[in-house]
Amino acid sequence: MITLHHCVSARSFRPLWLLEEIGAPYELVMHAFPPRVRDEAFLEINPLGTVPALFDGQVGMTESAAICQYLAGRHPEAGLAVAQDDPAYGDYLNFLHFGEATLTFPQTLVLRYGRFEPEERRLPQVVEDYSRWFLSRLRSLEPRLEREAFLCAGRFTAADVSVGYALLLASFIGLDERFKPAVAAYWQRLQAREAFQRAKAAECDAALAQGVPPQPAMEMG
Ligand SMILES: N[C@@H](CCC(=O)N[C@@H](CS)C(=O)NCC(=O)O)C(=O)O
């Protein structure tokens, strides 16, 4: 059985959502955020102190986009991967990694210097600059989403989960109000998926059952 270590609405939401899309059984272990500080025993499991940490037999992984690629590739029957000989393979890998490397990175600076640091260390200029950076990077999605419902291969794939998480994070920091229409409509389509809604319910139920606050850290100040 797969074990996923998760904090509510953190990047570990990517593998959680993907597991729900696949329909694979998993055990969800919840941690208060940041686990590095709130749960020292977690450092024995993942010395980085970050989530996700996913274990599948002897396999241990800590990168959310790589985990999506791994799970989608290991469950071809779910139709969430794109094969190497498919013309859309390059687009698939590009968007899968774009979701984390290009879209999520600037948002972590917005969160850190806008919400997580103590008041005296907050940096409004960083918040504004990296908010704009994030929004300008969404431009590469717009022309495609004006023509297509999903990012590549003419169907929903793990790449949509990766980018979709970046849009979820943007909604927590209020950047969704600045989405262009095609991205806003795409974000609505992703949230309407039953597996997305099951993943949201699963993290809330598991948090309550395991005594972890069910609110996302970015909403707790
Ligand atoms: N590139 C990694 C980043 C993992 C990461 O930084 N996770 C955050 C949660 S969104 C975390 O655990 N932060 C806690 C900390 O840095 O102590 C991924 O995509 O999984």
PDBQT file of the ligand as one rigid body, heavy atoms in Angstrom, charges set to zero:
ROOT
HETATM    1  N1  LIG A 301       9.964  20.750  -4.958  1.00  0.00    +0.000 N 
HETATM    2  C1  LIG A 301       9.317  20.059  -3.856  1.00  0.00    +0.000 C 
HETATM    3  C2  LIG A 301       9.078  21.081  -2.742  1.00  0.00    +0.000 C 
HETATM    4  C3  LIG A 301       8.577  20.444  -1.461  1.00  0.00    +0.000 C 
HETATM    5  C4  LIG A 301       8.242  21.529  -0.426  1.00  0.00    +0.000 C 
HETATM    6  O1  LIG A 301       8.987  22.514  -0.263  1.00  0.00    +0.000 OA
HETATM    7  N2  LIG A 301       7.118  21.338   0.267  1.00  0.00    +0.000 N 
HETATM    8  C5  LIG A 301       6.661  22.342   1.220  1.00  0.00    +0.000 C 
HETATM    9  C6  LIG A 301       5.146  22.268   1.317  1.00  0.00    +0.000 C 
HETATM   10  S1  LIG A 301       4.325  23.013  -0.037  1.00  0.00    +0.000 SA
HETATM   11  C7  LIG A 301       7.171  22.036   2.614  1.00  0.00    +0.000 C 
HETATM   12  O2  LIG A 301       7.111  20.917   3.036  1.00  0.00    +0.000 OA
HETATM   13  N3  LIG A 301       7.622  23.083   3.329  1.00  0.00    +0.000 N 
HETATM   14  C8  LIG A 301       8.006  22.950   4.690  1.00  0.00    +0.000 C 
HETATM   15  C9  LIG A 301       9.415  23.393   4.939  1.00  0.00    +0.000 C 
HETATM   16  O3  LIG A 301      10.078  23.868   4.011  1.00  0.00    +0.000 OA
HETATM   17  O4  LIG A 301       9.852  23.243   6.070  1.00  0.00    +0.000 OA
HETATM   18  C10 LIG A 301       8.019  19.434  -4.359  1.00  0.00    +0.000 C 
HETATM   19  O5  LIG A 301       7.519  19.812  -5.422  1.00  0.00    +0.000 OA
HETATM   20  O6  LIG A 301       7.512  18.515  -3.718  1.00  0.00    +0.000 OA
ENDROOT
TORSDOF 0
